[in-house]
Amino acid sequence: MPLFLMDEDRTYQPARTDSGASLVILASELHPNDIGARIGLAADRWWLRGESESHPSNGVTRRIPHKNSGWVIESRPERTASAEEHLMDLLDRIGDRTEAIAALRSDDGVLSVALWIGHHTDNGNPGFSFKHDVLQRIAALGSSLEIDVYVDMGDLEVAPEIPLPPRLKLPFANKRAR
């Protein structure tokens, strides 16, 4: 059951989410074009070591040079789709290139191969799960899985009239040792 929140007008709204997933390969010596050629996929975006990127911080935009070259493909569903839908889309894009990606890990010029999931929500309890076949596909890549969850409750409060699931009653809860 989705969590409903009460907005400033005291009306109930479903929790909002904004998710995405990416495969990010960082390399010290390998050019992003070479990464794409070895995998057989074109990057959605890439950069070279030393190139600068703008980062806004406290109202000031700073140019920060990349420490390594990078190659990225990203999920394509709407940002409001679930984190699992984004991850599934990304894994489907990778398709039969799993072994080629896993082989990159042994290249001395490749620093990391990581699947990233970003999940922004105003749900105060932002859990999600992945089915076993999804976890098997991730494991076959040999990549790390990085999950960033950001919760912004803003001025919203949990709707008091909507019942939440009962708490788990554990057999040993509230029992004194004898």
N, C-alpha and C positions, 0 to 999 in steps of 0.2 A: 504494500500500500504506500503510495507516495506521501511524503510529509507535506502538510499544508501549513502555510505561514500566514499571519495576519499582517497586512500592510498598514500604512499610516492612516488610511481611510477606514480601518477596522473591517476590511473585507478579506476573505480568504483567497490566497493565491497559491498555486502549486510551487514548490521549490524550483528555483531557476538553476540551470547548470550550463556550463560552457566547458567542453572537453576537446581534447585533441591527442593525437599520438604521432610519434616520429621515430624513425630509425636514424640514429646519428652515428657516423663513423668519423673519428678524429685521427689524423695522421701527422707525423712529424716530417716525413720525407716523401710520402706518396702524394701525387697530385690528385685532386678530386676527379679529374677526367679519367685517370687510370683506375681509380676505385670503381667508377661507373662501368668502365669497360670490362673489368674483371668480374663484376657482378652481373652485368647485362641489363642494367637499369640506368636511366638518366635521372640525375638528381633533380629534386624540386627546387633546391637552392644549395649553393656551395660557396666556400670562401677559401682564400689562401692565407697561410701564416703571414702575419704582419699587416694584413689589410685591416682597416679600422671599421668599427661599427658604432653607431650612435646609441648611447644609453642614457635615458633621462633619469635623473636622480634628484629629488628635492627641488624640482623646478628648473634644474640646470642640466643641459644635455652635454655629455662628455663623449669624446671620441676615444675608444679603447681598442688597441690593436689585438687581433686574435693571436694567441700563443701557438696555435696549431692550425693546420688546414682542416676543413670539414666538408662532409658530404651528407646530405639529408634528403629523405623522402618522408612525406607527411600523409596522414589520413585525409580522406576526402568527404566524409559525411558532414552534414550540418553541425555546427558547433554545439547545438542543443542535444545531439545524439548522446547516448550513454558512452561511458569510457570503454566498455567492452565492445560496442559497435565500432568505435574508432580503432581499437586494437585489432579487431577482426579484419577490418578494411585494410589496415596496414599489412597484416600477415598475408592477406589475399594478394596484395600488390607484390609482395616478395615472392609468393608462389613457389615455384620449383628452384628458386635461386638460394635456398637455405644453405646448401653445402658450400656454395661459392662465398657466401657471407661468413659462414663459420670458418672457412679456410683463411680469410683475411686476418683472423686473430693471431695466426702464427707468423704473419709478416712483421719483421722488426720495425718497419716504418709505420705500422698501425698501432695507435695508442689505446683506442677503445672502440668497442662496438656495443651500442646501448639502445634499447627501446625505451622511449620516454613517453609517459602519460601525464598530461596536465589536466587537472580537474578542478574547475572553479565552481563554487556553489554557494547558495545562501541557506542550504540545508545544514542545520546544526549537527547532524549525525550522518556525515557523507560517506558511508561505507559502500563498497561495491565488490563484486567477486568475479572470478574468471573460472570457466569450466576446465576440467582436466585436459581436454584436447587442446585448448588454447595454451595451457601451461606446457604441454608437450611440444607444441610448435615453437614456443619461446626457447625451451631448453635445447631444441635441435639447432637453433641459431648460435648457441653458445654465447649469447649476449647477456649483458646485465639488464635488469628491469628497473628503471628509475621512475618513481611515482611521486608527483608533486600534487598535493591537495591543498587548496586555498579555500577557506571558509570566510564569507563576509555576511554577517548577520545584519549589519546596518541597523535600521530602525525597526526591523521586523521582530515579532515575537511568535512563539509557537502557539497555534490555535488551541485554547484550553478545552473546547467542547469535543474535539476529535480524540477518541480514545487511542492511546498508544498500546502496543503489545504488552501483556503482563510480564513482569520480571521473572527471570528463571528462578525456580525454587530448587535449590540444591539440597540433596538429602542430608548434608552435613551442616547446612547453614543454621546458625543460632543454636547449636547444640554445644553444651559444655563438655569438656574432656572429663571423663570420670576417673 
